[in-house]
Amino acid sequence: MKEFIEFISKHLVDTPDSVVVEATENNDKTIELSLKVGADDVGKVIGKQGKTAQAMRTLLTAIAAKDGKRAILKILD
């Protein structure tokens, strides 16, 4: 899951080297992913009216459900 979010994010931004994804397991079934990008690229990851971020969360939810888990994506400034 971490690699998936990293792959998508690197293709959306202008500076892919600034993309950092950190994964934290809160309990057996919940994984929290924190996405950090450069200050200029935050808008590109979020998208107009948050549609890009919502699409990423939807895909992440589908991947996590396949493993019987729940995933949360946080986009940090």
C-alpha positions in Angstrom: 0.0 0.0 0.0 2.8 2.4 0.9 4.5 1.7 -2.5 1.2 2.3 -4.3 0.6 5.8 -2.8 4.3 6.6 -3.4 4.0 5.6 -7.0 0.9 7.7 -7.7 2.2 10.7 -5.8 5.5 10.7 -7.6 3.7 10.8 -11.0 1.5 13.7 -9.9 4.1 16.2 -8.6 6.9 18.2 -10.3 9.6 17.2 -7.7 9.2 13.4 -7.1 12.2 13.4 -4.9 10.3 15.3 -2.2 7.6 12.6 -1.9 7.8 10.8 1.5 5.2 8.2 2.6 5.3 6.9 6.1 3.2 3.9 7.2 2.1 3.3 10.8 0.0 0.3 12.0 -2.3 1.5 14.8 -3.7 -2.0 15.5 -4.0 -5.3 13.6 -6.6 -4.0 11.1 -5.8 -0.2 10.7 -2.9 1.2 8.7 -2.3 5.0 8.7 -0.3 6.4 5.7 1.1 9.9 6.0 2.0 11.6 2.7 4.5 14.5 2.6 5.2 16.4 -0.6 6.9 19.7 -1.4 5.1 22.9 -0.6 4.5 23.7 -4.3 3.1 20.2 -5.0 0.4 19.9 -2.2 -2.3 21.3 -4.5 -1.5 18.8 -7.2 -1.8 15.9 -4.8 -5.1 17.2 -3.4 -6.6 18.3 -6.8 -9.5 20.5 -7.6 -12.1 20.3 -4.8 -10.1 17.4 -3.3 -11.0 15.0 -6.1 -7.5 13.6 -6.6 -7.0 13.0 -2.9 -10.4 11.3 -2.7 -9.6 9.1 -5.6 -6.4 8.0 -4.0 -8.2 7.3 -0.8 -10.8 5.2 -2.6 -8.2 3.1 -4.3 -6.3 2.7 -1.1 -9.5 1.5 0.7 -10.0 -1.1 -2.0 -6.5 -2.4 -1.7 -6.7 -2.5 2.1 -10.0 -4.3 2.0 -8.5 -7.0 -0.1 -6.1 -7.7 2.8 -8.9 -7.4 5.4 -7.6 -4.1 6.7 -8.6 -0.5 6.9 -6.4 2.3 5.6 -6.3 6.0 6.3 -4.4 8.5 4.1 -3.3 11.8 5.6 -1.8 14.5 3.4 0.6 16.6 5.5 1.7 20.2 4.7 
